[in-house]
Amino acid sequence: MFLNSLRHFSFWLLDTLKGGHVKKHYTEVTSILKAPNSKNAEAITSKHIGSLLKHATETTAFYKPYTGKTKIEDFPVIRKTVIQQNFEQFESSIHRGKNNYKVSTSGSTGVPFFLFQNAQKRHRNHADVMYYYNSCNFKIGNRLYELEVWRDHNKKGKLISWLQNVCQFDISRLTDNRIETFLNLLKTDNQKGKTLLGFASAFELIAQYLERNNLNDHNLGINCIIANSEYLNAYTKNTLNKHLDIPVLSRYSSEEIGMIAQQTLSSTESFKVNHASYHLEILAMDSDNHVAPGEFGRIVVTDLFNYAMPIIRYDTGDIARYKLDDDGVMEFDQIEGRKMDLIYDTKGNIISSFVVYTKFYKYYKLLQQYQFIQQGQKSYEIKLNIHDDDFPFEKDLIADIKSDFGDDAEITLTYVDEIPPLSSGKRRKVVNNYKLLN
């Protein structure tokens, strides 16, 4: 489509006129991520690490005590609360008060959190996003549908949306009628090479709708679906692929940090880690020791490009398991979500949230929503929002849960009319009100 090509050309022309910052970063990101273990990539990232540590210790009060330290492991692991309580100490004296960008998130806890980012960090983040978009056969200028909760504070104007070829579809209340509206919108949009980006829970509701109504459409002109912000379960991935014949991938990123990892068309099950812009560590649950491949641990990120507020060894609160590919490069094979929402069997062993999701797949045609809550060491509550007045599989569901959580598990089923989302629009399917790990 001519307009899309013009948009693509205009984006790069504008970047060139502004100094070509995004292009320079994109070239470097591409070079590193094509061969993260190459001597060239290691030399570049080593230089970035050294520059960041030097900058942080020389220009921030928080990191000044670590002056002279040259290894990331010499620095403390920090959490969101540490930054909140010492905000000004994390600000670089060089960048304080300058034309920085404010990025914020309510997080899954609903607690507001924000950081400042300098211009080069923003350019790098744009380059990161573009690289991963390209790995999903999407290029700037093509049609992008963004499924999220859109309000005045985050919604783009009509002109910007047209210029960027973006459709911001609101999913605040994704009823059957609303899903039908969305599908009709896709059908009447004649543009090719479309990409869908949005909350995993929204795509799950769309998958359920397609399955219930036995709808198939393999000619919507969509290249790829990218789910973000929440866990993408196998049901959603497989069902959308079956009914729409479209690859469905998962993205791991955050507003305050940026683009950390994503599944790609060449890696549909594993997350390709952004080694170009971040130093990633997977640390034990109860210590700052590194875990071995195949073990779950905390995702700890060092942002190599935010000089306005250097963030070193930031504990994201999320849990992942990693493996090494054929070239010895770390990639995530599973991301579990937040540590605060880890759940345990009656003996205190961690149970993957994936196990919980699988318990409900067979009942999806009967369910509008569900939520699994650990209320105590042995007590669990299941909230069900059902389509009809009756759910005849209570005993089967309870027995299935006990098979993994323990025969002594105390399970309560509660029927509700609505399971409201968080203020961000995200939906927590697994909740732990009994915290075994603090």
C-alpha positions as CSV (number, residue, x, y, z in Angstrom):
1,M,0.0,0.0,0.0
2,F,1.4,3.3,-1.1
3,L,0.4,5.2,2.0
4,N,2.1,2.7,4.3
5,S,5.3,2.9,2.3
6,L,5.2,6.7,2.5
7,R,4.8,6.4,6.3
8,H,7.7,4.1,6.5
9,F,9.9,6.4,4.4
10,S,8.7,9.5,6.3
11,F,9.6,8.0,9.6
12,W,13.2,7.3,8.6
13,L,13.5,10.7,6.8
14,L,12.4,12.5,10.0
15,D,14.9,10.5,12.1
16,T,17.6,11.5,9.7
17,L,16.7,15.1,9.9
18,K,16.9,14.9,13.7
19,G,20.3,13.3,13.7
20,G,19.6,9.7,12.8
21,H,19.6,8.6,16.5
22,V,17.1,5.8,16.1
23,K,18.8,4.5,13.0
24,K,22.2,4.3,14.8
25,H,20.7,2.5,17.7
26,Y,18.7,0.1,15.5
27,T,21.8,-0.8,13.5
28,E,23.7,-1.6,16.8
29,V,20.8,-3.6,18.3
30,T,20.5,-5.6,15.1
31,S,24.2,-6.3,15.0
32,I,24.3,-7.5,18.6
33,L,21.1,-9.6,18.7
34,K,22.1,-11.4,15.5
35,A,25.1,-12.8,17.4
36,P,25.0,-11.9,21.1
37,N,28.1,-14.1,21.9
38,S,30.3,-12.7,19.2
39,K,33.4,-10.8,20.1
40,N,32.0,-7.7,18.5
41,A,28.8,-7.9,20.5
42,E,30.6,-8.6,23.8
43,A,33.0,-5.7,23.2
44,I,30.1,-3.3,22.6
45,T,28.0,-4.4,25.6
46,S,31.1,-4.4,27.8
47,K,31.8,-0.8,26.9
48,H,28.1,0.1,27.6
49,I,28.3,-1.6,31.0
50,G,31.5,0.2,31.9
51,S,30.2,3.6,30.8
52,L,26.9,3.1,32.8
53,L,28.7,2.1,36.0
54,K,31.1,5.0,35.8
55,H,28.3,7.4,35.1
56,A,26.1,6.1,37.9
57,T,28.8,6.2,40.6
58,E,30.0,9.7,39.5
59,T,26.6,11.4,39.1
60,T,24.1,9.8,41.6
61,A,24.1,9.9,45.3
62,F,22.7,6.4,45.6
63,Y,25.6,4.7,43.7
64,K,28.4,7.0,44.8
65,P,29.5,4.6,47.6
66,Y,30.3,2.0,44.8
67,T,32.8,4.2,43.1
68,G,35.6,2.1,41.5
69,K,33.4,-1.0,41.2
70,T,33.6,-2.3,37.7
71,K,31.3,-5.4,37.8
72,I,27.6,-5.4,37.9
73,E,27.7,-8.1,40.6
74,D,29.4,-5.6,42.9
75,F,26.2,-3.5,43.0
76,P,23.2,-4.2,45.2
77,V,19.9,-5.7,43.9
78,I,17.2,-3.1,44.2
79,R,13.4,-3.2,44.2
80,K,10.8,-0.7,43.2
81,T,10.3,0.4,46.9
82,V,14.0,1.3,47.1
83,I,13.7,3.7,44.2
84,Q,10.5,5.2,45.5
85,Q,12.0,5.8,48.9
86,N,15.2,7.3,47.5
87,F,14.0,8.8,44.3
88,E,16.2,11.9,44.2
89,Q,19.3,9.8,45.0
90,F,18.8,7.9,41.8
91,E,18.6,11.0,39.6
92,S,21.8,11.9,37.7
93,S,23.1,15.4,38.6
94,I,23.9,15.8,34.9
95,H,20.4,15.1,33.7
96,R,18.3,16.5,36.7
97,G,16.0,19.2,35.5
98,K,16.8,18.7,31.9
99,N,14.3,17.7,29.2
100,N,13.8,14.2,30.3
101,Y,10.8,11.9,29.7
102,K,8.6,10.7,32.5
103,V,7.5,7.0,32.2
104,S,5.0,5.6,34.7
105,T,3.1,2.5,35.5
106,S,0.6,1.4,38.1
107,G,2.0,-2.1,38.0
108,S,0.0,-5.2,38.9
109,T,-0.1,-4.0,42.5
110,G,-1.8,-0.7,41.6
111,V,1.0,1.3,43.3
112,P,2.0,4.2,41.1
113,F,5.6,4.2,40.0
114,F,7.6,6.4,37.6
115,L,11.1,7.1,36.4
116,F,12.8,9.7,34.2
117,Q,14.5,8.7,31.0
118,N,17.0,10.8,28.9
119,A,16.6,11.2,25.2
120,Q,19.1,8.6,24.2
121,K,17.3,6.0,26.3
122,R,14.1,6.8,24.4
123,H,15.9,6.5,21.0
124,R,17.2,3.1,22.2
125,N,13.8,1.9,23.3
126,H,12.3,2.9,19.9
127,A,15.1,0.9,18.2
128,D,14.5,-2.1,20.5
129,V,10.8,-2.1,19.7
130,M,11.4,-1.8,16.0
131,Y,13.8,-4.7,16.0
132,Y,11.3,-7.0,17.7
133,Y,8.5,-5.8,15.5
134,N,10.6,-6.7,12.4
135,S,11.2,-10.1,13.9
136,C,7.4,-10.6,13.7
137,N,7.2,-9.4,10.0
138,F,5.9,-5.9,10.9
139,K,7.5,-2.7,9.8
140,I,6.8,0.9,10.6
141,G,4.0,2.3,8.5
142,N,1.9,-0.9,8.4
143,R,-1.4,-1.1,10.2
144,L,-1.1,-1.7,14.0
145,Y,-4.1,-2.5,16.2
146,E,-3.5,-1.8,19.9
147,L,-5.9,-3.5,22.3
148,E,-5.7,-1.8,25.7
149,V,-7.6,0.4,28.1
150,W,-7.5,3.8,26.4
151,R,-8.2,7.0,28.3
152,D,-7.4,10.7,27.8
153,H,-4.0,10.3,29.4
154,N,-2.7,7.7,27.0
155,K,-4.9,7.9,23.9
156,K,-3.4,9.4,20.7
157,G,-5.3,12.0,18.7
158,K,-7.0,11.2,15.4
159,L,-4.2,12.9,13.3
160,I,-1.4,11.1,15.1
161,S,-3.2,7.8,14.9
162,W,-3.7,8.3,11.1
163,L,-0.1,9.3,10.5
164,Q,1.2,6.3,12.5
165,N,-1.5,4.0,11.0
166,V,-2.5,2.9,14.5
167,C,-6.0,1.9,15.7
168,Q,-6.4,2.1,19.5
169,F,-9.2,-0.3,20.3
170,D,-10.5,0.0,23.9
171,I,-11.0,-3.3,25.8
172,S,-12.4,-1.9,29.1
173,R,-15.5,-4.1,28.7
174,L,-14.8,-6.8,26.2
175,T,-18.3,-8.2,25.8
176,D,-19.4,-10.5,23.0
177,N,-20.9,-7.5,21.2
178,R,-17.6,-5.6,21.6
179,I,-15.6,-8.6,20.2
180,E,-18.0,-8.8,17.3
181,T,-17.4,-5.1,16.6
182,F,-13.6,-5.7,16.6
183,L,-13.8,-8.7,14.3
184,N,-15.9,-6.7,11.8
185,L,-13.4,-3.9,12.0
186,L,-10.7,-6.3,11.0
187,K,-12.8,-7.7,8.1
188,T,-13.6,-4.3,6.6
189,D,-10.0,-3.1,6.9
190,N,-8.4,-3.9,3.5
191,Q,-4.9,-3.2,4.5
192,K,-2.5,-6.1,4.3
193,G,0.3,-6.9,6.8
194,K,-1.7,-5.9,9.9
195,T,-0.4,-6.7,13.4
196,L,-2.4,-6.9,16.6
197,L,-0.8,-5.9,19.9
198,G,-2.6,-6.1,23.3
199,F,-3.3,-7.6,26.6
200,A,-3.2,-11.4,26.7
201,S,-6.5,-11.5,28.6
202,A,-8.2,-9.6,25.8
203,F,-6.9,-12.1,23.2
204,E,-8.1,-14.9,25.5
205,L,-11.6,-13.5,25.5
206,I,-11.5,-13.3,21.7
207,A,-10.3,-16.9,21.5
208,Q,-13.2,-18.0,23.7
209,Y,-15.7,-16.2,21.5
210,L,-14.3,-17.7,18.3
211,E,-14.3,-21.2,19.9
212,R,-17.9,-20.9,21.3
213,N,-19.2,-19.7,18.0
214,N,-17.1,-21.9,15.8
215,L,-15.9,-19.0,13.7
216,N,-12.9,-19.3,11.3
217,D,-11.4,-16.6,9.2
218,H,-8.0,-17.1,7.6
219,N,-8.2,-14.0,5.4
220,L,-8.0,-11.0,7.7
221,G,-4.6,-9.8,6.4
222,I,-2.9,-10.2,9.8
223,N,0.7,-11.1,10.0
224,C,1.0,-11.7,13.7
225,I,-0.6,-11.2,17.1
226,I,1.6,-10.0,19.9
227,A,0.3,-10.4,23.5
228,N,1.9,-8.3,26.2
229,S,1.5,-7.2,29.9
230,E,0.1,-10.6,31.0
231,Y,0.8,-14.3,30.8
232,L,-0.1,-15.8,27.4
233,N,-1.5,-19.2,28.0
234,A,-1.4,-22.2,25.6
235,Y,-5.1,-22.2,25.1
236,T,-5.2,-18.6,23.7
237,K,-2.1,-19.2,21.5
238,N,-3.4,-22.4,20.0
239,T,-7.1,-21.4,19.7
240,L,-6.3,-18.1,17.9
241,N,-4.0,-19.9,15.6
242,K,-6.6,-22.5,14.8
243,H,-9.4,-20.1,14.1
244,L,-7.4,-17.3,12.4
245,D,-4.4,-19.1,11.1
246,I,-2.1,-16.5,12.7
247,P,1.0,-16.9,14.8
248,V,0.5,-15.7,18.3
249,L,3.6,-14.5,20.3
250,S,4.3,-13.1,23.7
251,R,6.2,-10.0,24.7
252,Y,7.9,-9.3,28.0
253,S,8.4,-5.5,28.6
254,S,7.6,-2.8,31.0
255,E,6.8,0.9,30.8
256,E,9.6,1.9,33.2
257,I,12.3,-0.3,31.8
258,G,11.4,-1.1,28.1
259,M,11.7,-4.0,25.7
260,I,13.3,-7.0,27.6
261,A,12.4,-10.1,25.6
262,Q,9.9,-11.5,23.1
263,Q,8.9,-14.5,21.2
264,T,9.6,-14.2,17.4
265,L,8.5,-15.9,14.3
266,S,11.7,-18.0,14.4
267,S,11.3,-18.7,18.1
268,T,7.6,-19.1,18.8
269,E,8.0,-20.7,22.2
270,S,11.1,-19.2,23.6
271,F,11.7,-15.5,24.5
272,K,14.6,-13.9,22.7
273,V,16.3,-11.7,25.4
274,N,17.3,-8.2,24.5
275,H,21.0,-8.6,25.3
276,A,21.8,-5.4,23.3
277,S,20.2,-3.0,25.7
278,Y,20.0,-4.8,29.1
279,H,22.2,-7.0,31.3
280,L,19.9,-9.8,32.5
281,E,20.3,-12.0,35.6
282,I,18.1,-14.8,37.0
283,L,18.6,-14.9,40.7
284,A,17.4,-17.3,43.4
285,M,14.2,-16.6,45.2
286,D,15.8,-16.3,48.6
287,S,19.3,-15.0,47.8
288,D,21.2,-13.1,45.1
289,N,22.9,-16.2,43.8
290,H,22.5,-17.0,40.1
291,V,20.3,-20.0,39.3
292,A,21.2,-22.7,36.9
293,P,19.4,-23.2,33.5
294,G,16.1,-24.9,34.0
295,E,15.5,-23.4,37.4
296,F,13.0,-20.6,38.2
297,G,14.4,-17.4,39.5
298,R,13.8,-13.6,39.8
299,I,14.3,-11.5,36.7
300,V,16.9,-8.8,37.6
301,V,17.6,-6.2,34.9
302,T,20.3,-3.6,34.5
303,D,19.3,-0.9,32.0
304,L,22.4,0.1,30.0
305,F,20.9,3.3,28.5
306,N,18.9,5.2,31.1
307,Y,21.4,7.9,32.2
308,A,18.8,10.2,33.6
309,M,18.1,7.6,36.4
310,P,20.6,4.8,36.2
311,I,18.9,1.5,37.2
312,I,21.3,-1.3,38.1
313,R,20.2,-4.8,39.1
314,Y,16.5,-3.9,39.3
315,D,14.4,-6.8,40.6
316,T,11.3,-6.6,38.3
317,G,9.3,-8.8,40.7
318,D,8.8,-11.3,37.9
319,I,9.9,-15.0,37.7
320,A,11.4,-16.8,34.8
321,R,13.1,-20.0,33.8
322,Y,15.9,-19.8,31.2
323,K,17.9,-22.0,29.0
324,L,20.9,-21.7,26.7
325,D,20.4,-21.9,22.9
326,D,22.8,-23.8,20.6
327,D,25.2,-20.8,20.7
328,G,25.1,-20.6,24.5
329,V,22.9,-17.5,24.5
330,M,20.4,-17.1,27.4
331,E,16.7,-17.1,26.5
332,F,13.6,-17.5,28.6
333,D,11.6,-20.6,28.0
334,Q,8.9,-19.6,30.6
335,I,7.9,-16.4,32.3
336,E,5.7,-17.0,35.3
337,G,4.7,-13.5,36.2
338,R,5.1,-11.8,39.6
339,K,6.7,-13.3,42.6
340,M,3.8,-11.9,44.7
341,D,1.5,-14.2,42.7
342,L,3.5,-17.4,43.0
343,I,1.3,-20.2,44.5
344,Y,2.2,-23.2,46.5
345,D,0.8,-26.6,47.2
346,T,-0.2,-27.6,50.7
347,K,3.4,-28.6,51.5
348,G,4.9,-25.3,50.5
349,N,6.2,-26.3,47.0
350,I,5.9,-23.8,44.2
351,I,3.3,-24.7,41.6
352,S,3.6,-23.1,38.2
353,S,0.7,-20.8,37.3
354,F,0.7,-22.8,34.0
355,V,-0.7,-25.8,36.0
356,V,-3.6,-23.7,37.2
357,Y,-4.5,-22.4,33.7
358,T,-4.6,-25.9,32.3
359,K,-7.3,-26.9,34.9
360,F,-9.8,-24.6,33.3
361,Y,-9.2,-25.1,29.6
362,K,-11.8,-27.9,29.3
363,Y,-14.5,-25.6,30.9
364,Y,-13.8,-22.5,28.8
365,K,-17.1,-22.7,26.9
366,L,-18.9,-22.5,30.2
367,L,-16.9,-19.7,31.7
368,Q,-16.8,-16.0,31.2
369,Q,-14.0,-15.4,33.7
370,Y,-12.2,-17.3,36.5
371,Q,-9.7,-16.5,39.2
372,F,-7.6,-18.8,41.4
373,I,-6.7,-17.4,44.8
374,Q,-4.5,-19.0,47.5
375,Q,-6.0,-17.7,50.8
376,G,-4.0,-19.8,53.2
377,Q,-1.4,-22.5,53.4
378,K,-3.9,-25.1,52.5
379,S,-7.0,-23.1,51.5
380,Y,-7.8,-22.0,47.9
381,E,-10.7,-20.1,46.5
382,I,-11.9,-20.3,42.9
383,K,-14.0,-17.5,41.6
384,L,-16.2,-18.4,38.6
385,N,-18.2,-16.1,36.3
386,I,-20.2,-18.5,34.3
387,H,-22.4,-18.1,31.2
388,D,-25.4,-20.0,32.5
389,D,-26.9,-20.6,35.9
390,D,-25.3,-24.0,36.5
391,F,-21.7,-25.3,36.5
392,P,-22.1,-29.2,36.7
393,F,-18.4,-29.9,37.1
394,E,-17.6,-28.7,40.6
395,K,-16.5,-32.1,41.9
396,D,-14.3,-32.7,38.8
397,L,-12.6,-29.3,39.1
398,I,-11.9,-29.7,42.8
399,A,-10.5,-33.2,42.3
400,D,-8.3,-32.0,39.5
401,I,-7.0,-29.1,41.7
402,K,-6.3,-31.5,44.5
403,S,-4.3,-33.8,42.3
404,D,-1.6,-31.2,42.0
405,F,-2.0,-29.1,45.2
406,G,-2.6,-32.0,47.7
407,D,-5.5,-34.2,48.9
408,D,-5.6,-32.0,52.0
409,A,-6.3,-28.9,50.0
410,E,-9.4,-27.0,51.1
411,I,-11.1,-25.6,48.0
412,T,-14.0,-23.2,47.9
413,L,-15.9,-22.3,44.7
414,T,-17.5,-18.8,44.7
415,Y,-19.8,-17.7,41.9
416,V,-19.6,-14.0,40.9
417,D,-21.1,-11.8,38.2
418,E,-17.8,-10.0,37.5
419,I,-14.1,-10.2,38.2
420,P,-13.0,-6.6,37.8
421,P,-9.6,-5.8,36.2
422,L,-7.0,-3.7,37.8
423,S,-6.9,0.0,37.1
424,S,-4.4,-0.7,34.3
425,G,-6.9,-3.0,32.6
426,K,-4.9,-6.1,33.4
427,R,-6.6,-9.1,34.9
428,R,-5.0,-11.3,37.6
429,K,-6.0,-14.9,37.1
430,V,-3.8,-16.2,39.8
431,V,-3.6,-14.4,43.2
432,N,-1.7,-15.3,46.4
433,N,-3.2,-13.7,49.5
434,Y,-1.0,-16.1,51.6
435,K,2.6,-15.1,51.1
436,L,5.1,-17.8,51.8
437,L,8.0,-15.7,50.5
438,N,8.3,-12.1,51.6
